Amino acid sequence: MHQKDSIMPIAVRPGARIPQLKLALWLGAAAAVAAIALLPYILVTMPERFVALPMPLWAVALMQVVQTGVICGLLAWAGLHLGARHGLGAPWLHAWIYQTPAPTVRPHWLFAVMLGIATAALISAIDSTVLPSSSLGSTGAWGMAWRGAMASFYGGIAEEIDCRLFLVSLIVWLLAYPRRGSAQPWMFIVAIAFAALLFGMGHLPAMFAMGMSHTVLAMGCIVLLNALVGAVCGGLYWKLGLEHAMLAHFSADIVLHVFMPLLQGGR
């Protein structure tokens, strides 16, 4: 796992006009589907966003899906392009899409799942001691659980494309550029940490919309706990590829947005 080139078959098939374009299109399409799955969760957690809309709900949903697909597709292409020379990418998806040999190193899918679950369990333990528990409202435990399960695809797909595939790859590329493209381990660590911090900060607007207090303690807790997920997924992206980061993120979200509401509703 120390030699990234041995597990990251990033080379594009002969004849491909735009490197990584097909894979980027697939990732953008997956993010668009994930945006559809996210909508029921947003409707109950942030209903004020849909009050007095200037257009029908279906039109807003369509715009969100198209926007997510286009943006994630472009960011995926940029991330694949920038990360290729540094061994960053989606090797198993690449092998499937382009019908090339799979990576020679055995994947660690179960490890990614267990790491995501363990991270979510730690977050839940800290969150329950620092922040007040949120109400399930009229939706109920099962209502929040199935919506949370669908929303988990957005975190595992779209957020990983944005924050790991694009942002980590971009930062590593920028740090390595003055050294003529030679990336050192500390560059990956800095990129993972910075992307994780931005990932944590990116959750603040949604948490405010869901009624979270604006205290320094609450905001710091949200940023750091989400940054923990980002750091774990970033490490997996660096060492094993985007697919492992996606799986860990999805597993963590399943615990946080499915099992925790069910546990809360059962009390």
C-alpha positions as CSV (number, residue, x, y, z in Angstrom):
1,M,0.0,0.0,0.0
2,H,3.0,2.3,0.1
3,Q,3.5,2.2,-3.7
4,K,0.4,4.0,-5.0
5,D,1.2,3.3,-8.6
6,S,0.8,-0.4,-8.0
7,I,-2.8,-0.1,-6.9
8,M,-4.0,2.9,-9.0
9,P,-4.3,1.9,-12.7
10,I,-5.2,5.4,-13.9
11,A,-4.0,5.1,-17.5
12,V,-6.8,5.6,-20.0
13,R,-7.6,3.3,-22.8
14,P,-5.9,3.9,-26.1
15,G,-8.0,6.2,-28.3
16,A,-9.7,8.1,-25.4
17,R,-9.9,11.7,-26.5
18,I,-10.5,13.3,-23.1
19,P,-8.8,11.4,-20.2
20,Q,-11.1,10.2,-17.5
21,L,-14.2,11.7,-19.1
22,K,-16.3,8.6,-19.2
23,L,-15.6,7.8,-15.5
24,A,-16.4,11.5,-14.6
25,L,-19.7,11.3,-16.4
26,W,-20.6,8.1,-14.5
27,L,-19.7,9.8,-11.2
28,G,-21.7,12.9,-12.1
29,A,-24.7,10.7,-13.0
30,A,-24.4,8.9,-9.7
31,A,-24.3,12.2,-7.8
32,A,-27.5,13.3,-9.7
33,V,-29.3,10.2,-8.6
34,A,-28.1,10.8,-5.0
35,A,-29.5,14.3,-5.2
36,I,-32.9,12.8,-5.9
37,A,-32.6,10.5,-3.0
38,L,-31.7,13.4,-0.7
39,L,-34.8,15.4,-1.4
40,P,-37.2,13.6,1.1
41,Y,-34.7,14.2,3.9
42,I,-34.4,17.9,3.1
43,L,-38.2,18.3,2.9
44,V,-38.6,17.3,6.5
45,T,-35.4,18.7,8.1
46,M,-35.3,22.1,6.3
47,P,-39.0,22.7,5.2
48,E,-38.5,26.5,5.3
49,R,-36.4,26.2,2.1
50,F,-39.5,25.2,0.2
51,V,-41.9,27.8,1.7
52,A,-43.3,30.2,-0.9
53,L,-41.2,28.8,-3.8
54,P,-41.3,30.9,-7.0
55,M,-41.7,27.7,-8.9
56,P,-43.2,24.2,-8.5
57,L,-41.4,21.8,-6.2
58,W,-40.7,19.4,-9.1
59,A,-39.0,22.2,-11.0
60,V,-36.8,23.0,-8.0
61,A,-35.9,19.3,-7.6
62,L,-35.1,19.0,-11.3
63,M,-32.8,22.0,-11.1
64,Q,-31.0,20.6,-8.0
65,V,-30.5,17.2,-9.7
66,V,-29.1,18.7,-12.9
67,Q,-26.9,21.2,-11.0
68,T,-25.5,18.4,-8.8
69,G,-24.9,16.1,-11.7
70,V,-23.1,18.8,-13.8
71,I,-21.0,20.2,-10.9
72,C,-20.0,16.8,-9.6
73,G,-19.2,15.6,-13.1
74,L,-16.9,18.5,-13.7
75,L,-15.3,18.2,-10.3
76,A,-14.8,14.5,-10.8
77,W,-13.1,15.0,-14.1
78,A,-10.8,17.7,-12.6
79,G,-10.0,15.5,-9.6
80,L,-9.3,12.5,-11.7
81,H,-7.0,14.5,-13.9
82,L,-5.1,16.3,-11.1
83,G,-4.8,13.2,-8.9
84,A,-3.7,10.7,-11.6
85,R,0.0,11.5,-11.4
86,H,0.0,11.2,-7.6
87,G,-1.8,7.9,-7.4
88,L,-5.2,9.4,-6.4
89,G,-8.3,8.2,-8.1
90,A,-11.0,5.5,-8.3
91,P,-9.1,2.4,-9.4
92,W,-11.8,-0.2,-9.1
93,L,-14.4,2.0,-10.9
94,H,-11.8,2.9,-13.5
95,A,-11.2,-0.8,-14.2
96,W,-14.9,-1.5,-14.5
97,I,-15.7,1.5,-16.7
98,Y,-12.8,1.1,-19.0
99,Q,-12.6,-2.7,-18.9
100,T,-9.0,-2.7,-17.8
101,P,-7.3,-5.1,-15.3
102,A,-8.3,-4.6,-11.7
103,P,-5.8,-3.3,-9.2
104,T,-3.3,-6.0,-8.1
105,V,-3.8,-5.2,-4.4
106,R,-6.7,-6.8,-2.7
107,P,-9.5,-4.4,-1.7
108,H,-10.5,-3.8,1.9
109,W,-14.2,-3.3,1.6
110,L,-15.1,-4.7,5.1
111,F,-12.4,-2.6,6.7
112,A,-13.9,0.5,5.1
113,V,-17.3,-0.4,6.4
114,M,-16.1,-1.1,9.9
115,L,-14.0,2.0,10.0
116,G,-17.1,4.1,8.9
117,I,-19.2,2.5,11.6
118,A,-16.6,3.0,14.3
119,T,-16.2,6.6,13.4
120,A,-20.0,7.2,13.5
121,A,-20.2,5.4,16.8
122,L,-17.5,7.7,18.2
123,I,-19.3,10.8,16.8
124,S,-22.6,9.7,18.3
125,A,-21.0,9.2,21.7
126,I,-19.4,12.7,21.7
127,D,-22.4,14.3,20.2
128,S,-24.8,13.0,22.8
129,T,-22.7,14.4,25.6
130,V,-22.0,17.8,24.1
131,L,-25.1,18.8,22.0
132,P,-28.8,18.4,23.0
133,S,-30.6,15.7,21.1
134,S,-32.7,16.8,18.2
135,S,-36.4,16.1,18.1
136,L,-37.8,13.6,15.5
137,G,-40.9,15.8,15.2
138,S,-44.0,14.4,13.5
139,T,-42.0,12.4,11.1
140,G,-41.2,9.7,13.7
141,A,-38.2,7.4,14.0
142,W,-39.0,5.2,11.0
143,G,-39.9,8.2,8.9
144,M,-36.5,9.7,9.6
145,A,-34.7,6.4,9.2
146,W,-35.8,5.7,5.7
147,R,-35.2,9.3,4.7
148,G,-31.8,9.1,6.3
149,A,-31.0,5.9,4.4
150,M,-31.7,7.6,1.1
151,A,-29.8,10.8,2.1
152,S,-26.7,8.6,3.0
153,F,-26.1,8.1,-0.7
154,Y,-25.6,11.8,-1.2
155,G,-22.9,11.9,1.5
156,G,-21.2,8.7,0.2
157,I,-21.2,9.8,-3.5
158,A,-21.6,13.6,-4.0
159,E,-19.7,14.8,-0.9
160,E,-16.8,12.3,-1.6
161,I,-16.5,13.5,-5.2
162,D,-16.4,17.1,-4.0
163,C,-14.2,16.9,-0.9
164,R,-12.0,13.9,-1.6
165,L,-11.7,13.3,-5.3
166,F,-11.6,17.0,-6.2
167,L,-10.4,18.9,-3.2
168,V,-7.7,16.6,-1.8
169,S,-6.4,16.0,-5.3
170,L,-6.3,19.7,-6.0
171,I,-4.4,20.5,-2.8
172,V,-1.9,17.8,-3.4
173,W,-1.4,18.9,-6.9
174,L,-0.9,22.5,-5.8
175,L,1.6,21.6,-3.1
176,A,3.5,19.3,-5.4
177,Y,3.6,21.7,-8.3
178,P,6.7,23.7,-7.1
179,R,8.5,20.4,-6.7
180,R,7.9,19.5,-10.4
181,G,5.0,17.3,-9.5
182,S,6.7,15.2,-6.8
183,A,4.3,14.7,-3.9
184,Q,5.6,13.9,-0.4
185,P,3.5,12.2,2.3
186,W,3.1,15.4,4.3
187,M,1.4,17.0,1.3
188,F,-1.3,14.3,1.4
189,I,-1.7,14.8,5.1
190,V,-2.1,18.5,4.8
191,A,-4.6,18.1,1.9
192,I,-6.6,15.6,3.8
193,A,-6.7,17.7,7.0
194,F,-7.6,20.9,5.1
195,A,-10.3,19.2,3.0
196,A,-11.7,17.6,6.2
197,L,-11.9,21.0,7.9
198,L,-13.7,22.6,5.0
199,F,-16.0,19.5,4.9
200,G,-16.9,20.1,8.5
201,M,-17.5,23.8,8.0
202,G,-19.7,23.1,5.0
203,H,-22.2,21.4,7.4
204,L,-22.9,24.5,9.4
205,P,-25.5,26.1,7.1
206,A,-27.6,23.0,7.0
207,M,-27.3,22.5,10.8
208,F,-28.4,26.2,11.4
209,A,-31.4,25.6,9.1
210,M,-32.3,22.5,11.2
211,G,-32.4,24.7,14.3
212,M,-28.9,24.3,15.8
213,S,-27.8,27.0,18.2
214,H,-25.1,29.5,17.1
215,T,-22.9,29.0,20.1
216,V,-19.2,28.5,19.7
217,L,-19.4,25.1,21.4
218,A,-22.1,23.8,19.1
219,M,-20.4,25.1,15.9
220,G,-17.0,23.8,16.9
221,C,-18.5,20.4,17.7
222,I,-20.2,20.2,14.4
223,V,-17.1,21.2,12.5
224,L,-14.8,18.9,14.3
225,L,-17.1,15.8,14.3
226,N,-17.7,16.1,10.6
227,A,-14.0,16.8,10.0
228,L,-13.3,13.5,11.7
229,V,-15.4,11.7,9.1
230,G,-13.5,13.7,6.4
231,A,-10.2,12.8,7.8
232,V,-11.0,9.1,7.9
233,C,-12.4,9.1,4.4
234,G,-9.4,11.2,3.2
235,G,-7.0,8.6,4.6
236,L,-8.9,5.8,2.8
237,Y,-8.9,7.8,-0.4
238,W,-5.1,8.3,-0.2
239,K,-4.3,4.7,0.5
240,L,-7.1,2.7,-1.1
241,G,-9.0,4.9,-3.5
242,L,-12.2,6.8,-3.8
243,E,-14.4,3.7,-3.6
244,H,-13.2,2.9,0.0
245,A,-13.8,6.5,1.1
246,M,-17.3,6.4,-0.4
247,L,-18.1,3.1,1.4
248,A,-16.9,4.4,4.7
249,H,-18.8,7.6,4.4
250,F,-22.0,5.8,3.4
251,S,-21.6,3.4,6.4
252,A,-21.0,6.2,8.8
253,D,-24.1,8.1,7.5
254,I,-26.2,4.9,7.8
255,V,-25.3,4.8,11.5
256,L,-25.9,8.5,12.1
257,H,-29.1,8.9,10.0
258,V,-30.7,5.5,10.3
259,F,-29.8,3.6,13.4
260,M,-29.5,6.7,15.7
261,P,-33.0,7.9,14.9
262,L,-34.4,4.4,15.4
263,L,-32.5,4.2,18.7
264,Q,-33.8,7.7,19.7
265,G,-37.3,6.8,18.8
266,G,-37.2,3.6,20.8
267,R,-36.3,5.3,24.1
